[in-house]
Amino acid sequence: MAQIIVVTSGKGGVGKTTTTAALGAALARNGQNVAVVDFDVGLRNLDLVMGVERRVVFDLINVVQGDATLHQALIRDKRCETLSILPASQTRDKDSLTAEGVSRVMEELREKFDWVLCDSPAGIERGAQLAMHHADHAVIVTNPEVSSVRDSDRIVGMLDSRTARAEQGERVEKHLLLTRYDPARAARDEMLSVDDVIDILSVPLLGVVPESEDVLKASNVGAPVTLAAPNSAPAKAYFEAVRRLEGEELPVSIPTEKRGLLDFIFKKRGA
């Protein structure tokens, strides 16, 4: 039976889809049987990041409404045979998702895979609530800025009150993933520090993904960064995050500011 993870945030543009693809591919590279599901109906992007947009025939809405089977809609990644994607619809709206249909699809996915990662739409509306309802784990993705962190705090409250686990008196296991972190800007107080974000949200830290062009380059070629650039700093952060999801106790690597030779010389002269 699969563990279901919702990748969520209160604010858009923080890197949920990138994170869903990267974590899913990293888990699959570890030999896990993984499905990634796009719940962002109408604004489908996960298929682009995964590079399968031309292979989409059926989507999540088709399966929810019984117009296609899960087997027909799932697309297997050609680079990693244990990784599959269930795309969202680009032409329907979120009202096409029914609670009963989503429950049926999630139970079928739970039986077929080891891990199911749900790429949630931003915010707190119906699509986001359905994406998180069946979750065992939640990866809360946030940028180190006040508005992003504040919106993520609302998501924490929803996870504690509006999920199947909450209805049964249990808790969704929450993990904080900080993305687009720039240590130089944090040192200049131009963005929140890692400790600031942890203090505000009080959620265990899963990883810190540094700001990097490697993420954009990977998305542009239609590949998760953990497949396109596995030795890059963001990919290494995602690989470490996966090890923690799998239960390994591993210290979180915090990106530090890189200093050149001239910085080192001038710092010594000023000492």
C-alpha positions in Angstrom: 0.0 0.0 0.0 1.3 3.4 -1.0 2.2 6.3 1.1 0.4 9.3 -0.2 2.2 12.7 -0.2 0.6 16.0 -1.0 3.0 18.7 -2.2 1.3 21.9 -1.2 1.6 25.6 -0.4 -0.6 28.6 0.2 1.1 30.8 -2.4 1.6 30.1 -6.1 5.0 30.0 -7.8 7.0 28.6 -4.9 8.0 25.4 -6.8 5.4 22.8 -6.0 5.4 21.2 -9.4 9.2 21.2 -9.7 9.3 19.6 -6.2 6.7 17.0 -7.1 8.6 16.0 -10.2 12.0 16.0 -8.5 10.9 14.1 -5.4 9.0 11.6 -7.5 12.0 10.9 -9.8 14.4 10.7 -6.8 12.1 8.1 -5.2 11.9 6.1 -8.4 15.6 6.2 -8.9 15.8 4.5 -5.5 13.8 1.6 -6.9 10.4 2.7 -5.5 7.3 2.4 -7.7 6.0 6.0 -7.9 3.1 7.9 -9.3 2.9 11.7 -9.5 -0.6 13.1 -9.9 -1.4 16.6 -11.1 -4.4 18.1 -9.2 -4.0 21.6 -10.7 -7.0 21.2 -13.1 -7.1 23.9 -15.8 -3.5 25.0 -15.2 -1.8 21.7 -16.0 2.0 21.9 -15.8 3.3 18.7 -14.3 3.3 17.0 -17.7 5.5 19.8 -19.1 8.0 19.5 -16.3 8.0 15.7 -16.8 8.3 16.1 -20.6 5.3 14.0 -21.4 2.9 16.7 -22.7 2.7 15.1 -26.1 1.8 11.7 -24.7 -1.3 12.9 -22.8 -4.5 11.1 -24.0 -6.6 10.8 -20.9 -6.3 12.7 -17.6 -7.3 12.8 -14.0 -10.8 14.1 -14.7 -11.4 11.3 -17.3 -10.6 8.7 -14.6 -12.5 10.5 -11.8 -15.7 10.6 -14.0 -15.2 7.0 -15.3 -14.5 7.9 -18.9 -11.1 6.2 -18.8 -9.4 3.6 -16.6 -6.4 4.5 -14.4 -4.3 2.2 -16.6 -5.3 4.1 -19.7 -4.5 7.6 -18.2 -1.2 6.8 -16.5 1.9 7.7 -18.5 5.1 5.8 -17.8 8.3 7.8 -17.8 10.7 6.6 -20.5 13.8 7.5 -18.5 12.7 5.7 -15.3 10.4 2.7 -15.6 9.1 2.8 -12.0 7.9 6.4 -12.4 4.4 7.2 -13.8 2.3 10.4 -14.1 -1.4 11.0 -14.0 -1.9 14.4 -15.7 -4.5 17.0 -15.0 -7.1 18.3 -17.5 -6.3 21.6 -19.2 -9.8 22.2 -20.5 -12.0 21.4 -17.5 -12.5 23.2 -14.2 -12.0 22.1 -10.6 -15.7 21.5 -10.2 -15.3 18.4 -12.3 -13.4 16.8 -9.4 -15.8 14.9 -7.1 -14.9 13.7 -3.7 -16.2 10.2 -4.4 -14.3 10.0 -7.7 -11.1 11.2 -6.2 -11.4 8.8 -3.3 -11.8 5.9 -5.8 -8.8 6.9 -7.8 -6.6 7.5 -4.8 -7.5 4.0 -3.4 -6.6 2.4 -6.7 -3.3 4.3 -6.8 -2.6 3.3 -3.2 -2.9 -0.4 -4.2 -0.7 -0.1 -7.3 2.3 2.0 -6.1 4.7 2.5 -3.2 4.5 6.3 -3.2 1.8 8.6 -4.7 2.8 12.3 -4.9 -0.1 14.8 -5.4 0.8 18.1 -6.9 -1.7 20.5 -5.3 -2.9 23.8 -6.7 -2.0 26.8 -4.6 -4.4 28.2 -2.1 -7.2 26.7 0.0 -10.0 26.2 -2.5 -11.6 22.9 -3.5 -8.8 21.5 -5.7 -6.3 21.9 -2.9 -8.6 20.4 -0.3 -9.2 17.3 -2.5 -5.5 17.0 -3.2 -4.6 16.9 0.5 -7.7 14.9 1.8 -6.1 11.4 1.5 -2.5 12.4 2.4 -0.4 10.5 4.9 2.4 13.1 4.5 2.5 16.7 3.4 5.5 18.5 1.9 4.8 22.2 2.5 6.8 24.2 0.0 7.6 27.8 0.8 10.0 30.5 -0.3 11.9 32.5 2.4 9.6 35.5 2.2 6.9 36.7 4.6 3.9 36.4 2.3 4.8 32.8 1.3 5.4 31.7 4.9 2.2 33.3 6.1 0.1 31.6 3.5 1.8 28.3 4.3 0.7 28.7 7.9 -2.9 28.5 6.7 -2.1 25.3 4.9 -0.8 23.8 8.2 -4.1 24.5 9.8 -6.0 22.9 7.0 -3.9 19.7 7.2 -4.7 19.5 10.9 -8.5 19.9 10.3 -9.7 19.0 6.8 -8.0 15.7 5.9 -9.2 12.1 6.3 -6.6 11.5 9.0 -7.8 14.6 10.9 -11.4 13.2 10.7 -10.1 10.0 12.3 -8.3 11.8 15.1 -4.9 11.3 13.5 -2.4 13.7 12.0 -0.9 14.1 8.6 2.9 14.0 9.0 4.1 17.5 7.9 7.5 18.4 6.4 8.8 21.8 5.5 10.7 22.3 2.2 12.3 25.7 1.7 12.9 26.5 -1.9 14.8 29.3 -3.8 17.0 29.9 -0.8 19.8 32.4 -1.4 22.3 32.5 1.5 23.9 35.8 0.4 20.5 37.5 0.4 19.6 35.9 3.7 22.9 37.2 5.2 21.9 40.7 4.1 18.4 40.3 5.6 16.8 40.5 2.2 14.9 37.3 2.8 14.0 35.2 5.9 16.6 32.9 7.3 16.0 29.2 7.6 15.6 29.6 11.4 13.0 32.4 10.9 10.8 30.1 8.7 11.1 27.2 11.1 10.1 29.4 14.1 7.1 30.8 12.3 5.7 27.5 10.9 6.9 25.0 13.6 7.1 22.2 11.0 10.1 19.8 10.8 12.6 20.8 8.1 12.7 18.3 5.2 15.3 20.2 3.1 16.6 23.5 1.8 16.7 23.9 -2.0 19.1 26.7 -3.1 18.2 29.2 -5.9 19.8 27.8 -9.0 19.5 28.0 -12.8 19.7 24.2 -12.9 16.0 24.0 -11.9 14.9 26.3 -14.7 17.1 24.5 -17.3 15.7 21.1 -16.3 12.1 22.4 -16.5 12.8 23.8 -20.0 14.0 20.5 -21.3 11.1 18.6 -19.7 12.9 16.7 -17.0 12.9 16.7 -13.2 16.1 18.3 -11.9 17.0 15.0 -10.2 17.2 13.3 -13.6 18.4 16.2 -15.7 21.2 17.4 -13.4 21.6 14.8 -10.6 24.9 16.3 -9.4 23.5 19.9 -9.1 23.0 21.5 -5.7 19.1 21.5 -6.0 19.1 17.8 -7.0 21.3 16.9 -4.1 18.9 18.7 -1.7 16.0 16.8 -3.2 17.8 13.4 -2.9 18.5 14.2 0.7 14.9 15.1 1.3 13.8 11.7 -0.1 16.1 9.9 2.2 14.4 11.7 5.1 11.0 10.8 3.7 12.1 7.2 3.7 12.9 7.4 7.4 16.7 8.1 7.4 17.9 10.4 10.1 20.1 12.9 8.1 21.2 16.4 9.1 19.8 19.1 6.8 22.4 20.8 4.6 22.0 24.6 4.7 23.4 26.3 1.6 26.2 28.8 2.6 27.4 31.9 0.8 30.1 31.2 -1.7 33.1 33.6 -1.4 35.7 34.1 -4.1 39.5 34.7 -3.6 39.1 38.5 -3.6 36.4 38.3 -0.9 38.8 36.2 1.2 41.8 38.6 0.7 39.7 41.7 1.6 38.2 40.0 4.6 41.7 39.2 5.9 42.9 42.7 5.3 40.0 44.1 7.2 40.5 41.8 10.2 
